[in-house]
Every structure is written in structure tokens, then in C-alpha cells.
Amino acid sequence: MPASYMLLDGYNVIGAVERYRTRNTGGLAESRELLLADCLKAAGWTGAKIVVVFDAHRGQEPEREEYRAGRVLRVIFSAPGHSADDVIERLLGRLDGEATVYTGDFALQRTALARGASRATPREFEKLLDELPAVTRAPNRIVRSQVRDRLPKEVVRKLDELRRAGE
């Protein structure tokens, strides 16, 4: 079965989502690391392979990539003269499954759609993170999820009455 992929235009997402803004994180490196940590959480929950591409086209180093969590998360820094958009466009032609491109760049969104991928905005990635279970969002905090937490209060009240009547 082909894998599903989430491709993120890294700096575009950082610039569009409040939690990644450098004034909130302390710096660009911290913003990148927070985004990558969130991507690992999203990958664990969705089962998708995630590729985050950062622009490094003004740098002097060749394109480089690294993997995290057993190749679930792939991080790519573009080569000099190439943007993250260029790398994402190239990847869209090589992936062996469905892909969703997260970017606020309208031109890249159109390219993704033209190549058969889905497109989503950085805010939609933020919404995906907000929908993750509490345990995934805050792994240091133990949260017990109970069925009663998802039931209407009236149903819980009636079930409690039935339980007490049987005691």
C-alpha cells in the first residue's frame, strides 16, 4: 500500500503560525525545532510520512537532508539557488503515495493541485495539531480519557442513576 505524505514548506509555516514565531520561541532555530517536534507528533498520530523543507538557497552548502524517528520525518534544507518550493515540486513527482502540501504560497498550492496532491494552509496544520489527543500534545502530562468525558451530561446522569440503583 502506498504511503501518505505531508510536505511542509517549513519557513512558510513558521511565519504563518503564531506558536512558531520567533518572538514566541526565542529564535529561528527554536522555531524550527518546535515545528519538527510537532511534525513527529502529527506523524505518530496520522501515520503519514512527513517531509519538511526549509529554504537555504542563500546559503553556501549543498542541499542536505536528515531523518528523524526512523525515517518518519525527513528534513531537507534546499541547495544554493533552489527554494523550498523547488524541492517540494521535485518531490511531488517522486513520491509513491498521496501527498498533502502545507503552504500559504498560492503558486505552490496550485502546483501541488496540478500534480495530483492535496493542498492545505499552515493554519490547517495548526488545526491538525489542535485536534491531536491531549497525550500527544502534552506527553509530560498524564491524561486519562474516559468514555463519560465524551457523553452528554444527561446520559452520564442517567447511567450513574442506573449504576447506583444496581448497587
N, C-alpha and C positions, 0 to 999 in steps of 0.2 A: 504494500500500500504506500503510495507517495506521501511524503511528509508535508505538513503545512508549515509555512514560514511567516514570520513577522519581520519586515525590514523597516528599520527606523533611520530616518535622517537625523542623526544624533544632535548636532548643534541646533537644528531647526526645532526639535522637540524641547531641548534645553531652553531656548529662547521663548518658546510659546507657553510653557507650563510653569506656573508660579513656583512650585516646590523646587524646581531645578535652577531658578535664577540665582546668579552668583551672590546677590545681596542676601539671599537666604541660606546659602551653603558655605560661604566664605571664600569661594574661588572656583575657577573653571574646572580644575582637576577634581574638586569635591563634587561639583555638579555632575561631571562625567561618571564618577564612581557611584553616586546615588542613582543615576539613571541605569547604570549597569546592574546594580543590586536589585532595582525594581524589575528589570528585564528578567533576571533569574527567577524572581518570584512569579512573574507572569508566565514564564516558560514552564515552571513547575506546576502551575495550575491549569494552563491551557493545553500543555503537551506540544506546543509549537516550538520549532527551532527559531531562534531569534538572531538576526544579524543587525548590528548597529554600526552605521558607517559615519565616520567623522571626517570633515574636511581637513585636509592637511596640505592642500595644494600650494600653499605659500611656503611650506617647509622645504628642507633640502633632502630629507630622507626618502628612499623609495617607499612605495606602498608597503604597509606592514599589516599583519593581522595576528590576532591572538585568540585563543579559545579559552573558555571558562566552563566549569562544571561538566567536564567530559564531552565537550563539543556541542553542548546545548546552546551556548551563547558564543557567537563569533563576533569579534570586534575588529573593524577594519579602519585604518587611517589611510586616506587616499594619497596617491603619489603626487609629486610636484606637477602642477599643470592640470590636474584632474580634480574635479569636485566630488563631493559625496553623491550628488545626483548622477554623475557619470558612472560611478561604481555601482550604484543601485540599478541603473539602466542595464549595465552589463550583466549583473546578477540575475535580473529578471529573465534573461534569455537562457540561463544555465540551470535554474532550479528545477528539481524533479517533483514538484508538487505545487499546490495552491499557495499564493502569496498575498499578503496584505502589506501595503506600503504606508507607513505613518509619516506624513509630512504636511506642512502647511504650504508648501511650494506648489502652486497651481499647475505649473508646467510639468513637474514631476508626477503629480496626480494624474494628469492627462496621459502622460507616457505610460504609467502603470496600467491604466484602464485599457489603453490601446494594445498593451502586451498581454492582456487577459488576467491581470492581477486586480485585486480589490484595492481601494484607497481608503485611507482614514486620516483624520486630522490628529495632531498632537493631543488635543482635548479628548478625543475618543480613547487614546491610550491612557490618559489620566482617569477617565471614567472606568476603563477596564480595571485599573489598579484599585479604584474605589470599591469595585464590586468583588474583589478578592475576599475570601474568608478572613475574618479577623486574625486567625492564627497565622496566615500568610503575611498579612500586613504588619503585624507586630509579633514576631516569633519569640520575643523575650517575655511576653505576657501570656499566661495560660488562660485560655478561654474555653469554658465548657458549653458546647452548643446542645441545647435540648429541644425536643420537638415542641414542647409547650411554648418556647420562645417564638415559634412561627405560627402558632394558632391564635385565632381571635380570642379576646378576653372572655367573652361569653361562653365559648366552647370549653376553655380551661376551667371556668367556674363550674359548669355542668359536670365535667369529668371529675373535678375534685369532690363534688357532691356525691356522685356515684361511688367514688372510691371510699369516701367516709361512710356511706350507707352500708358498704360491704364489710367494713371493719368490725 
